[in-house]
Every structure is written in C-alpha cells, then in structure tokens.
Amino acid sequence: MPDPQNPWIRLHSAELHAEVNPLGAQLSVLRDASGHDLLWDGDPGVWAGRAPILFPIVGELAGGKYHLGGKTYPLSRHGFARGKPFNVVAVTASSATLRLSPDESTLAVYPFQFELDVRFAVNGATLAVLATVRNLGDTNMPASFGYHPGLRWPLPNGGGRSAHYIEFDTEEPAPVRCLNSAGLVRPEPHPTPVSNRRLVLDDSLFTNDALIFDQVRSRSVTYAGADGPRIRVSFPDAPYLGIWTKPGAPFICIEPWHGMADPAGFTGDLTAKPGIFTVAPGGAQSIEMSLTLLGRSSSLAGPT
C-alpha cells in the first residue's frame, strides 16, 4: 500500500521508474534509467495536469450538460475521474491496479453503477496502462474514456523545441478537426498537418486548442527530437487521437481517446455523442495505452 505520508505508488524496471497518484489514478512521474524526466511536472501556473484519466466523457459538453432518457445532467469537461480518489486494489514492485466506484456525487451527474479499474505495469522500457470500464447495473451504460499523458517538450537531450516531431505508423491523409472557443468540435475539417507520416511540432498548430484526428489510421506514434530518447505511444483500442499543448508551454499531450467533445450545435442524447461506447449490464470495455522508451534518434534520418 502507498505510504500515507507520500501516497504516490512507485513502480520500477531496469529501464523505467514510474509513479502513480491515487488521486485520479494519474501517472505523475516517468523517468528513464538515468533519472531524466520524460513526463511533464504539472506546474499549476501552466497546467496542473500530468496524465489525467478522462471518464465518463472526453472533452466538453455543449452548455456543460448532456441529455439522457429525457433528463439533463451537468458534467464538466473530461468528466470527474481525474478529480476522484481511486482505491488501491493491488500493488507489486512493477504493477498497480486502482479502482474508482460510484458515490453520491458521481450518481448525481452520471446515474450508473460503474467500476473503473486502471492497471499500470512497467516491463523493461514499456509502461502499459489498461483501463477497464464495467457496468454493475441493470441497464445499458453509455461512456467514453481517454488518456491524456503530457510529455516533456523538449525531451531531455532532444534538442530545441523546433526539432521535435510526432511520427505516425502509417500515412494520415484524412483531415483533422479543431475546437471553437467553447471547446466544441468545429463542423469544418482542416487539411491534415501530417506530411510523410510526420507532424513537425510548432506552437502555431495549437492556437485553436487540440488537433483531433477523428479518422486516425495509425495504432501508434513515435515522439522524438533531433537526438536523445524517442517515446512510442501505442493505442490499439482508441478510434481518436488528440494532440495538444498550450502554445509556449514545455509539454505536448498525445491523447488516445474513445470519445471527443460535442460537435458545435449538438443537442442529441448522450448515446449519440461521437465516440460513445455502450457497456451492457454485467459487461466491460477495455482501453489500452502503452508508452515505450526507444533508443536515440536523429530527425535527419526521416521516417523509417
């Protein structure tokens, strides 16, 4: 069990050190074997998040509320899981499982008997995260889920910010989506900023908040600078990918999502919200992500 004086759970392999905060089941530290921090430090003056868990929605709701079964419920951006203490179910030196269950406050805004388990496991150079959403009730349960890891930009020994890029594992010709000032998805698509599988990072990409790849083909991307470490983010189950920073901030978020913000003007039922999945009574839905530390690279080499 975590030390009550320092409740973050520490996980180790020979190549990675990770720490998980039970508040929100948030990955809060990720370091390589040399002690270099790969994850953003959550400076509250910039962005207090580090790698929040998004549940039971991803993104913003139109008007801050959703409709379900003839009733209306308020729910803030990205849902409530990131601000809730999770119970620690199991811990070893290299893995931990944390669980969120409903309480009076969640039932007031999300009237379902859910169980959300998040399992973190470090194995060699990979941190694997598996989230499982279970429906313990007797009616169908609509939900979304998202990961939101914020990685250092620039990476340790990776060169300047302008040398960093995200490389997709396949071509991404489809247009992307952006958000309006209310955090809702604009109706008009934008040409993909990916060229030859590579998104060259620049603050100007994020003047309208996140880039949303709602037709993403890739199942993994690799984040890298001119030199230094590379980090592969794998997302076998997520149909959407968000990429976000606050322009000028020293982090980049690579976010596998099963859901996204409401489209501008959306007035439909929660079950019709883009990316919603439905968990039958007694059923479960799992969403996986992994972060793998790769060897050194040079941006001059081009995609391989």
C-alpha positions in Angstrom: 0.0 0.0 0.0 1.2 3.6 -0.6 2.8 5.4 2.3 0.2 7.8 3.8 2.9 10.5 4.0 3.7 10.1 0.3 0.8 8.2 -1.3 2.2 8.0 -4.9 2.8 4.4 -5.9 6.3 3.7 -7.2 6.9 1.2 -10.0 10.2 0.1 -11.3 12.0 -1.8 -14.0 15.7 -1.7 -15.0 14.8 0.9 -17.6 11.9 2.9 -16.2 10.7 4.5 -13.0 7.0 5.4 -12.8 4.9 7.0 -10.0 1.1 7.0 -9.9 -1.0 9.3 -7.8 -4.2 7.6 -6.5 -6.0 10.9 -6.8 -7.3 10.5 -10.3 -5.1 7.3 -10.9 -2.8 9.8 -12.6 0.6 8.8 -13.9 2.7 11.6 -12.3 6.3 10.7 -12.9 8.1 8.8 -15.7 11.9 8.7 -15.7 14.5 6.7 -17.6 17.3 4.8 -16.0 19.5 7.9 -15.9 16.8 9.8 -14.0 15.7 12.0 -16.8 12.1 13.1 -16.5 10.0 12.3 -19.6 6.7 13.4 -18.2 5.5 17.0 -17.6 5.7 18.1 -13.9 2.3 19.6 -13.5 3.3 23.1 -12.8 -0.1 24.6 -11.7 0.9 28.0 -13.1 0.9 26.5 -16.6 -1.2 23.3 -16.5 -1.8 21.3 -13.3 -2.4 18.0 -15.1 0.3 15.4 -15.9 -1.6 12.5 -17.4 -5.2 12.7 -16.3 -7.8 9.9 -16.8 -10.8 11.1 -18.8 -14.1 9.4 -17.8 -17.1 9.2 -18.3 -16.7 11.7 -21.1 -13.9 13.1 -23.2 -13.9 16.8 -24.0 -16.5 19.5 -23.5 -20.3 19.1 -23.5 -22.5 21.7 -25.2 -23.6 24.0 -22.5 -21.8 21.9 -19.9 -24.6 19.3 -19.8 -25.9 16.2 -21.6 -29.3 14.6 -22.2 -30.1 11.0 -21.4 -33.5 9.3 -21.2 -35.4 12.6 -21.1 -33.3 14.0 -18.3 -30.5 16.5 -18.3 -27.2 16.2 -16.3 -24.4 18.7 -15.8 -20.9 17.3 -16.3 -17.6 19.3 -16.6 -15.0 18.8 -19.3 -13.4 15.4 -19.4 -15.7 14.1 -16.6 -15.0 13.5 -12.9 -12.5 10.6 -12.7 -9.4 12.9 -12.8 -10.5 14.6 -9.5 -11.6 11.5 -7.6 -9.5 9.3 -5.2 -9.1 5.8 -6.5 -8.8 2.8 -4.2 -5.6 0.8 -4.5 -6.6 -2.8 -5.3 -3.2 -4.4 -5.8 0.5 -3.3 -5.9 3.7 -5.1 -6.7 7.2 -3.6 -7.5 6.3 -3.3 -11.1 2.5 -3.0 -11.3 -0.5 -1.5 -9.6 -4.3 -1.6 -10.1 -6.5 1.3 -8.9 -10.3 1.4 -8.9 -13.0 4.1 -8.9 -16.5 3.3 -7.8 -19.6 5.4 -7.8 -20.6 7.7 -4.9 -23.3 10.2 -4.2 -21.6 12.9 -6.2 -21.0 10.8 -9.3 -24.5 9.4 -9.3 -25.9 12.9 -9.3 -24.2 13.6 -12.7 -23.8 10.1 -14.1 -26.5 7.8 -12.9 -24.8 4.5 -13.4 -23.3 1.7 -11.2 -19.8 1.6 -12.9 -16.5 0.2 -11.9 -13.3 1.8 -13.5 -10.1 -0.2 -13.0 -6.8 1.3 -14.2 -3.8 -1.0 -14.2 -0.2 0.3 -14.6 2.6 -2.2 -15.4 6.3 -1.5 -16.0 8.1 -4.1 -18.1 11.5 -3.2 -19.4 11.2 0.0 -21.4 7.4 -0.1 -21.5 4.8 1.3 -19.3 1.5 -0.4 -20.2 -1.8 1.1 -18.9 -5.1 -0.9 -19.2 -8.4 0.7 -18.2 -11.5 -1.5 -17.8 -14.9 0.0 -17.5 -17.5 -2.4 -16.0 -21.3 -2.0 -15.8 -22.5 -3.3 -12.5 -26.0 -2.0 -13.1 -29.1 -3.5 -14.9 -29.3 -1.0 -17.8 -27.1 -0.2 -20.7 -24.3 2.3 -19.7 -23.0 4.8 -22.3 -19.5 6.1 -21.6 -16.3 7.5 -23.1 -12.7 7.2 -21.9 -9.5 8.9 -22.7 -5.8 9.1 -21.8 -4.1 12.4 -21.6 -0.3 12.0 -21.0 1.8 15.2 -21.1 5.3 14.5 -22.3 8.2 17.0 -22.0 8.7 19.3 -24.9 11.6 19.4 -25.5 12.6 15.9 -24.4 15.8 15.5 -22.3 18.8 15.9 -24.7 16.4 16.1 -27.6 17.5 19.5 -28.9 15.3 22.6 -29.2 11.5 22.6 -29.3 11.5 23.2 -33.1 13.4 19.9 -33.6 10.6 17.8 -32.2 8.0 15.8 -34.2 5.4 13.1 -33.9 5.7 10.3 -36.4 2.7 8.2 -37.2 3.0 4.5 -38.0 1.1 4.9 -41.3 0.1 7.8 -43.6 -2.6 10.0 -42.3 -4.3 11.7 -45.3 -7.7 12.4 -43.6 -8.5 16.0 -42.5 -8.4 16.8 -38.8 -10.8 18.6 -36.5 -10.3 21.7 -34.3 -12.3 23.2 -31.4 -14.1 26.5 -31.2 -13.9 29.0 -28.3 -16.4 27.0 -26.3 -14.3 23.8 -26.6 -16.7 22.2 -29.1 -15.8 20.5 -32.4 -16.0 22.9 -35.4 -18.0 21.5 -38.3 -15.4 22.3 -40.9 -12.5 19.9 -41.4 -8.9 21.1 -41.7 -6.3 19.7 -44.0 -4.0 17.2 -42.3 -0.8 18.8 -40.9 0.9 15.4 -41.3 3.3 15.0 -44.2 5.1 11.8 -45.0 3.8 10.4 -41.7 5.4 13.2 -39.7 3.8 16.0 -37.7 6.5 18.7 -37.1 5.6 20.3 -33.8 5.1 24.0 -33.7 3.1 26.2 -31.3 1.0 27.6 -34.1 -0.7 24.2 -34.6 -2.5 24.7 -31.2 -3.9 28.2 -31.4 -7.3 26.6 -31.6 -6.7 24.1 -28.8 -6.2 20.4 -29.7 -5.7 18.8 -33.0 -8.3 16.0 -33.3 -7.5 13.0 -35.6 -11.0 11.6 -35.8 -10.1 9.3 -38.7 -6.7 8.2 -37.4 -5.3 5.1 -39.2 -2.2 4.6 -37.0 -2.2 2.4 -33.9 1.0 4.1 -32.6 3.0 7.2 -32.9 6.6 8.0 -32.0 7.5 11.3 -30.4 11.1 12.4 -30.8 13.5 15.3 -31.1 16.7 15.8 -33.1 18.5 13.4 -30.8 18.0 11.8 -27.5 15.2 9.4 -26.5 12.2 8.6 -28.5 8.8 7.6 -27.0 6.4 5.4 -28.8 2.7 5.8 -27.7 0.6 2.8 -28.7 -3.2 2.9 -28.6 -4.7 -0.3 -30.1 -8.3 0.4 -29.0 -8.8 4.2 -29.4 -10.6 5.4 -32.5 -9.5 9.0 -32.0 -6.2 10.8 -31.2 -5.9 14.3 -29.7 -2.6 16.2 -29.7 -2.5 19.4 -27.6 -0.4 21.9 -25.7 -0.8 25.4 -24.5 1.3 27.4 -27.0 4.7 28.1 -25.5 4.3 25.5 -22.7 7.0 22.9 -22.2 4.8 19.8 -22.8 3.0 18.0 -25.6 0.0 15.8 -24.9 -0.6 12.7 -27.1 -4.1 11.6 -26.2 -5.7 8.3 -27.3 -9.5 8.8 -26.9 -12.6 6.7 -27.2 -14.8 9.8 -27.4 -14.4 13.5 -28.0 -16.1 16.9 -27.4 -19.6 17.5 -28.6 -19.9 18.9 -32.1 -20.9 22.6 -32.2 -24.7 22.7 -32.0 -25.1 19.2 -30.7 -28.4 18.7 -28.9 -28.7 14.9 -29.1 -28.8 12.2 -26.4 -25.6 11.1 -24.8 -25.9 7.8 -26.6 -25.5 9.7 -29.9 -22.4 11.6 -28.8 -19.3 10.9 -31.1 -17.2 8.1 -29.7 -19.6 6.9 -27.0 -19.5 3.2 -26.4 -22.2 1.2 -24.6 -21.5 -1.3 -21.9 -24.2 -3.9 -21.4 -25.3 -4.9 -17.9 -22.6 -7.1 -16.5 -20.3 -6.3 -19.4 -17.0 -4.5 -19.7 -15.0 -2.3 -22.1 -11.2 -2.2 -22.0 -9.0 0.5 -23.5 -5.2 0.1 -23.6 -2.2 2.5 -24.0 1.5 2.0 -23.7 4.5 4.3 -23.5 7.7 2.7 -24.7 11.1 4.3 -24.4 13.1 3.7 -27.6 16.8 4.4 -28.4 18.3 7.6 -29.7 17.3 9.1 -33.0 18.0 11.8 -35.4 15.3 13.8 -37.1 17.6 14.0 -40.2 17.0 10.3 -40.8 13.4 10.7 -41.9 10.6 8.2 -41.4 11.5 4.5 -41.4 
